Amino acid sequence: MSYIKEADHSEKSVINAAYDNASNDLVQENNVTVQRKAAVFNLITNVTTQPIQKKAEGESEKKSDLLPGLGDHIMDSGGSADENNKKENNRFHSPPFQLKADSTKPIQRDEPETKEEPKDESPKVKGGIITVIDDNKFIDYSGTYDEIVAQLSNKTESGGILPVVPANINFVENADKKTVSTTFTVKIVKTMPRWTEYSTIKASIAGEKDEKEKDYKTRIIAAWDKVYASLNAHEEEHKKDERKIYTDLSREIQGETQTKAGQLIDAAAEAGKTKSAEFHAKKESAILKWPIVEKDLKKVE
């Protein structure tokens, strides 16, 4: 019988030549060993050159049909081989080239490398205090009331609050060599507009002989006072938020490491910006932009 099924016509000569070589080996070597070699040869030939043929419906499927050419030589562990060759033949009990997964071994996965944060071994803060003080500044505007209002109307905000923290915060080592203390001052600077002619005009009202002029001065001074008071109340709300942030900070840094305390001090500035934005979003009581002069504030000639 032939060990090799026919492939398509173009492959016949190559396969036949290979078969002739295998047949010559059969004559020279012992029967069982040669049969095994021929079986391997047939396996490789059929796997690499012969397309898989679909079985007709209802036709039984044999092991020799699954791997053409292997027949009784590979799939059968018995035969006429001696005991020494039986162990060799056992290598072919399972179809070659079939990989089996070992379900008893876990699948190896590369776990992401975890990096531990370096431990903060800086000394802890024990003692010291942050002092919060007020500092008032003014921006001077000069001219008639109409001119002053025209200048202030172009500004997004006529006043402002700014906490000023020292550029360098000193932490002083305590006697125990394990703790530090810090003491510094934060200035809450409130900036407001100042009309330089305001005091002179206000003082002149009492002695003004011209009733129209007296009435005009009285009205513009009252208008300025009203707007200024609203703006000042608005800035005082901002200042109250900033004072609380830095007063609380003096307590919050106690017991923290020096590194953490420095981070809290830096974060206070951002906390102030957040508070300011929240205040602007919910409060309508402030004058953020100086109002345009109304007709009744114009001087009547």
C-alpha positions in Angstrom: 0.0 0.0 0.0 1.1 3.6 -0.6 2.0 5.8 2.4 1.2 8.9 0.5 -2.1 10.0 -0.9 -1.9 11.9 -4.2 -1.8 15.6 -4.0 -2.7 17.8 -7.0 -0.9 16.9 -10.2 1.8 19.5 -9.9 3.2 18.0 -6.7 3.3 14.3 -7.8 6.8 14.1 -9.1 8.3 15.7 -5.9 6.3 13.5 -3.6 7.2 10.3 -5.6 10.9 11.1 -5.5 10.7 11.6 -1.8 8.9 8.3 -1.5 11.6 6.4 -3.5 14.2 7.7 -1.1 12.2 6.4 1.9 11.7 3.0 0.2 15.4 2.5 -0.2 15.9 3.1 3.5 13.3 0.3 4.2 15.6 -2.2 2.7 18.7 -1.2 4.6 17.3 -0.9 8.2 15.3 -3.0 10.5 11.6 -3.1 9.7 10.0 -1.4 12.8 12.5 1.5 12.9 12.2 2.1 9.2 8.4 2.1 9.4 8.6 4.8 12.1 10.9 7.0 10.0 8.6 6.6 6.9 5.6 7.5 9.1 7.3 10.7 10.2 8.2 11.5 6.6 4.6 10.9 5.5 3.3 13.1 8.3 5.5 16.1 7.3 4.7 15.6 3.6 0.9 15.5 4.1 0.8 18.4 6.7 2.8 20.7 4.4 1.5 19.8 0.9 -1.9 18.1 1.1 -5.1 20.2 1.6 -7.5 19.0 4.2 -10.3 16.9 2.6 -13.8 17.2 3.9 -15.4 13.9 4.7 -18.6 12.9 3.0 -21.7 13.2 5.2 -22.2 10.0 7.2 -18.8 8.6 6.5 -16.9 7.4 9.6 -13.8 9.2 10.6 -10.7 7.2 11.5 -7.5 8.3 13.1 -5.7 7.4 9.9 -8.0 9.7 7.9 -7.3 12.6 10.2 -3.6 12.3 9.5 -3.3 10.6 6.1 -0.3 8.3 5.8 0.2 7.6 9.5 -2.2 4.6 9.5 -1.1 1.8 11.8 2.4 3.1 12.3 1.9 6.2 14.4 -1.5 6.0 16.0 -1.1 2.3 17.0 1.2 1.8 20.0 1.5 -2.0 19.3 2.7 -3.7 16.2 5.7 -6.0 15.7 8.3 -3.7 17.3 10.5 -5.1 20.0 10.3 -3.8 23.6 13.2 -1.3 23.1 11.3 0.4 20.2 7.9 0.4 22.0 9.1 3.2 24.2 10.2 5.2 21.2 6.9 4.6 19.4 5.0 5.9 22.5 6.2 9.4 21.6 3.7 9.3 18.7 0.6 8.3 20.7 -0.8 11.8 20.5 -0.9 13.6 17.1 2.3 15.6 16.7 2.2 19.4 16.5 -0.7 19.5 19.0 -0.2 21.9 21.9 -1.9 21.3 25.2 -2.5 24.0 27.8 -1.5 23.1 31.3 -4.5 24.2 33.3 -2.7 23.6 36.6 -0.3 26.4 36.1 -1.4 30.1 36.5 -1.0 32.4 33.6 1.9 34.7 34.2 1.1 38.4 33.9 3.5 41.3 34.2 2.2 43.2 37.2 2.6 47.1 37.0 5.6 48.3 38.9 4.5 50.2 42.0 6.6 53.0 43.3 6.5 53.9 46.9 6.4 57.5 47.8 9.5 58.6 49.6 8.9 58.9 53.3 8.7 62.4 54.7 11.3 62.4 57.4 11.4 66.2 57.9 11.0 67.4 61.5 7.5 68.2 62.7 6.2 71.7 63.4 5.8 72.5 67.1 5.3 76.1 68.0 5.3 79.4 66.2 2.4 81.4 65.0 1.2 83.2 61.9 0.1 86.8 62.6 -2.5 88.4 60.2 -2.6 92.2 59.9 -4.4 94.7 57.8 -2.7 97.0 55.4 -4.7 99.7 53.5 -3.6 101.2 50.3 -5.2 103.8 47.9 -5.0 104.6 44.2 -5.4 108.3 43.7 -7.7 109.8 41.0 -7.8 113.5 40.3 -10.3 115.6 38.4 -14.0 116.5 38.4 -16.5 114.0 39.5 -17.5 113.2 35.9 -13.8 112.6 35.0 -13.2 110.4 38.0 -16.3 108.2 37.3 -15.2 107.9 33.6 -11.8 106.5 34.7 -13.3 104.1 37.2 -16.0 102.9 34.8 -13.3 101.4 32.6 -12.0 99.1 35.4 -13.2 95.6 36.0 -12.9 96.2 39.7 -12.3 99.4 41.5 -10.8 97.9 44.7 -9.0 94.7 45.7 -7.7 92.4 48.4 -4.3 90.8 48.3 -2.7 88.6 51.0 1.1 89.2 51.1 3.1 86.3 52.5 6.9 86.5 53.1 8.9 85.1 50.2 10.9 82.9 52.5 9.4 81.1 55.5 11.9 80.3 58.2 11.6 77.1 60.2 13.7 77.3 63.4 15.0 74.1 65.0 13.8 73.5 68.5 16.0 72.4 71.4 15.0 68.7 71.0 16.5 68.7 67.5 13.5 66.8 66.2 10.9 69.7 65.8 10.8 73.1 64.3 8.8 76.3 64.9 7.9 79.1 62.5 6.6 82.6 63.0 5.8 85.1 60.3 3.3 87.8 59.4 0.7 87.9 56.6 -0.5 91.3 55.4 -4.0 91.5 54.0 -3.7 94.5 51.7 -7.0 96.3 50.8 -6.7 98.7 47.9 -9.4 101.3 47.4 -9.8 104.3 45.0 -9.3 107.8 46.4 -10.7 111.0 44.9 -8.1 113.6 45.7 -10.5 116.6 45.4 -13.1 114.9 47.6 -12.1 116.5 50.9 -11.8 120.0 49.5 -15.2 119.8 47.8 -16.9 118.4 50.8 -15.5 121.1 53.1 -16.6 123.8 50.7 -20.3 122.9 50.8 -21.0 124.6 54.1 -19.7 128.0 52.9 -21.1 127.8 49.3 -23.2 130.9 48.5 -24.4 129.7 45.1 -27.4 127.4 45.8 -27.0 125.5 42.5 -23.3 124.9 43.1 -24.0 123.9 46.7 -26.7 121.5 45.6 -24.4 120.0 42.9 -21.5 119.5 45.4 -23.8 117.9 47.9 -25.2 115.4 45.3 -21.8 114.3 43.9 -20.3 113.9 47.4 -23.4 111.8 48.4 -23.1 109.7 45.2 -19.4 109.0 45.9 -20.0 108.1 49.5 -22.7 105.6 48.5 -20.7 103.9 45.8 -17.5 103.9 48.0 -19.4 102.3 50.9 -20.7 99.5 48.7 -17.3 98.8 47.3 -15.7 98.9 50.7 -18.2 96.4 52.1 -17.4 94.1 49.2 -13.7 94.2 49.8 -14.2 93.7 53.5 -16.0 90.4 52.7 -12.9 89.3 50.7 -10.6 90.3 53.6 -12.7 88.3 56.1 -12.2 85.2 54.0 -8.5 85.7 53.7 -8.0 86.4 57.4 -9.8 83.1 58.3 -7.6 81.1 55.8 -4.3 82.3 57.4 -5.6 82.3 61.0 -6.7 78.7 60.5 -3.4 77.9 58.8 -1.4 78.9 62.0 -3.3 76.0 63.8 -3.3 73.5 60.9 0.5 73.4 60.4 1.1 72.4 64.0 2.1 68.7 64.3 2.6 68.4 60.5 6.1 67.8 59.1 8.0 70.8 57.8 7.5 69.6 54.2 3.8 69.3 54.7 3.6 72.6 56.4 5.3 74.3 53.5 2.8 72.7 51.1 -0.1 74.0 53.3 1.3 77.5 53.2 1.6 77.4 49.4 -2.0 76.0 49.1 -3.4 78.9 51.1 -3.0 81.3 48.2 -5.0 79.0 45.9 -7.7 78.6 48.6 -8.1 82.4 48.7 -8.6 82.5 44.9 -11.3 79.8 45.2 -13.1 81.7 48.0 -13.0 84.9 46.0 -14.5 83.2 42.9 -17.3 81.6 45.1 -18.1 85.0 46.6 -18.4 86.7 43.3 -20.6 84.0 42.0 -23.2 84.2 44.9 -23.0 87.8 46.1 -24.7 90.8 44.3 -24.1 93.3 47.1 -20.8 94.7 45.8 -20.0 97.3 43.3 -17.4 95.8 41.0 -17.6 98.5 38.4 -18.1 102.2 39.1 -21.4 103.4 37.7 -21.7 105.8 34.8 -22.7 109.3 36.0 -26.4 109.8 35.8 -28.0 113.0 34.3 -29.1 114.2 37.8 -25.5 114.2 38.9 -24.4 116.5 36.1 -23.8 120.1 37.1 -26.8 122.3 36.3 -25.6 125.6 34.8 
